[in-house]
Amino acid sequence: MADYFVFKGIKSTDYGVYVTEFPPIPIPVERVEYKQIPGRAGTIAICEGEGVYDDVTFTVSCFIANLDNLAAISNWLTGSGELILGNMPDKMRKARVSRQIDIVKLMRGRTAHIFDVTFRCDPVMYAVETGSFPVRESGTTIPGEGVADAEPIIVVTGTGDITLTVGDRTLTIEGLSGSITIDS
């Protein structure tokens, strides 16, 4: 069951925190300004740039049975880090806890407590693990999915002079003997 989230590398269930409701999947809003021009019907949309979107904010509803780890949970659910939601374990967002967390006792006589965690995230979702794609011959194309530019980590292994082209950029590596890691 996908009743967890991972934030800053820590799975919520490690602290006894379980998700009761995941948010709808937010689609970021393109950053656009609309201008009215005198004498012209309607407005003109002025895009800030291609692929420029606003952050997304969403809330994850949780419960915890006991408060023994409250200090650790309070420390964990602050600041920023990578966020993976249990209902989308193959996607990651760069996130920041953006609001105060209020833990409420569910009912008198019960030990369960409920709370919401609100995250403000970059508009882009990243693949958690894309795997590796060995390239053994010139002209090989590596498959890509998604709508944003990728930021791959490329490990080049070989000997001699190598020309690597990624998108419209070319990198020449001279006298390689072994391997080199390129983190875009």
C-alpha positions in Angstrom: 0.0 0.0 0.0 1.3 3.5 -0.9 0.7 5.1 2.5 4.0 6.9 2.8 6.2 9.7 1.4 10.0 10.1 1.4 11.4 13.5 2.3 15.1 14.2 2.6 15.8 10.5 2.1 13.6 9.4 5.1 10.5 7.3 4.6 7.6 8.7 6.7 6.7 5.2 8.0 10.1 5.0 9.7 8.7 7.6 12.1 5.2 6.0 12.3 3.8 8.7 10.0 1.3 7.3 7.5 -0.4 9.1 4.6 -4.2 9.2 4.7 -4.7 11.2 1.6 -2.5 12.2 -1.3 -3.1 15.5 -3.1 -4.3 15.8 -6.6 -1.3 15.8 -9.0 -0.6 19.5 -9.6 0.2 20.7 -13.1 2.3 23.9 -12.9 1.0 27.1 -14.4 3.0 28.8 -17.1 4.3 32.2 -16.1 2.4 34.6 -18.4 1.4 38.2 -18.2 -1.7 39.4 -20.0 -1.7 43.0 -21.3 -4.6 45.0 -22.6 -3.9 47.1 -25.6 -6.0 50.2 -26.2 -8.1 49.9 -29.3 -7.6 46.1 -29.5 -10.1 43.5 -28.4 -8.9 40.9 -25.9 -5.5 40.8 -24.4 -2.0 39.8 -25.5 -0.2 37.0 -23.6 3.4 37.7 -22.9 5.2 34.6 -21.8 8.2 35.1 -19.5 10.1 32.4 -21.5 9.7 29.0 -23.0 9.2 26.4 -20.3 9.0 28.9 -17.4 6.4 27.8 -14.8 5.4 28.7 -11.3 6.1 26.5 -8.3 3.4 24.1 -7.2 2.0 23.8 -3.7 0.2 20.8 -2.3 -0.8 19.2 1.0 -0.3 15.6 2.2 -2.7 14.5 4.9 -1.1 12.2 7.5 -1.7 10.4 10.8 0.6 9.2 13.6 -0.3 6.7 16.3 2.1 8.0 19.0 4.2 11.0 19.5 7.3 9.4 20.8 9.3 10.6 17.8 7.8 14.1 17.8 11.1 15.9 18.2 12.7 13.9 15.3 9.6 14.4 13.1 9.6 18.1 13.8 13.3 18.3 12.8 12.8 16.2 9.7 9.7 18.1 8.4 11.5 21.4 8.0 13.5 23.0 5.3 14.0 21.6 1.8 14.9 18.3 0.2 13.8 15.7 -2.3 10.2 14.5 -2.0 8.8 11.2 -3.3 5.1 10.5 -2.8 4.1 6.8 -2.3 1.5 7.0 -5.0 4.2 8.1 -7.5 7.3 6.3 -6.4 9.1 6.7 -9.7 8.9 10.5 -9.6 10.7 13.1 -7.4 10.3 16.8 -6.7 12.6 19.3 -5.1 10.4 20.5 -2.2 10.3 22.7 0.8 8.0 22.4 3.8 6.1 25.7 3.5 3.7 26.0 6.3 3.4 25.4 10.1 2.4 21.8 10.9 -0.3 21.5 13.5 -0.8 18.0 15.0 -4.4 17.4 16.3 -5.6 14.6 18.5 -8.2 12.7 16.5 -10.7 12.0 19.3 -10.6 11.9 23.1 -9.5 8.5 24.3 -7.8 7.7 20.9 -4.1 7.7 20.4 -4.1 8.7 16.7 -3.1 12.2 15.7 -3.7 13.8 12.3 -1.8 16.6 10.6 -1.2 18.0 7.1 2.2 18.7 5.6 2.2 21.4 2.9 5.1 21.3 0.4 6.1 24.0 -2.1 7.9 22.3 -5.0 9.8 23.1 -8.2 7.4 22.8 -11.1 9.4 19.9 -12.6 9.1 16.3 -11.6 12.3 14.2 -12.0 12.6 10.5 -12.6 13.8 8.8 -9.4 15.9 6.2 -11.3 16.4 6.3 -15.0 18.9 3.5 -15.2 21.9 3.5 -17.5 22.1 3.4 -21.2 25.4 2.0 -22.6 26.5 3.7 -25.8 28.9 1.5 -27.8 28.7 3.2 -31.2 28.6 6.6 -32.7 25.2 8.1 -33.5 23.4 6.3 -30.6 20.3 8.2 -29.4 19.4 7.7 -25.7 15.6 7.7 -25.1 14.1 10.5 -23.1 10.7 11.1 -21.6 9.2 14.2 -20.2 8.6 17.8 -21.2 11.6 19.5 -19.5 15.2 19.5 -20.5 17.1 16.6 -18.9 20.1 17.2 -16.6 21.9 13.9 -17.0 25.0 12.5 -15.2 27.1 11.0 -18.0 30.0 8.6 -17.3 32.3 8.4 -20.3 34.6 5.3 -20.3 37.2 4.7 -23.0 40.6 5.6 -24.4 41.7 8.3 -26.8 39.9 11.3 -28.1 36.1 11.3 -27.7 33.4 13.7 -29.1 30.2 13.7 -27.1 27.1 15.5 -28.4 24.1 16.1 -26.1 21.3 18.0 -27.7 22.9 20.9 -29.6 26.1 20.9 -27.5 29.3 19.1 -28.3 32.1 18.3 -25.9 35.5 17.0 -26.9 37.5 14.9 -24.5 41.1 14.6 -25.4 43.4 11.8 -24.3 40.9 9.9 -22.1 42.3 6.9 -20.3 39.7 5.3 -18.0 36.5 7.2 -17.2 35.2 10.7 -16.5 31.9 11.8 -15.0 30.1 14.8 -16.4 27.3 16.2 -14.2 25.2 18.6 -16.1 
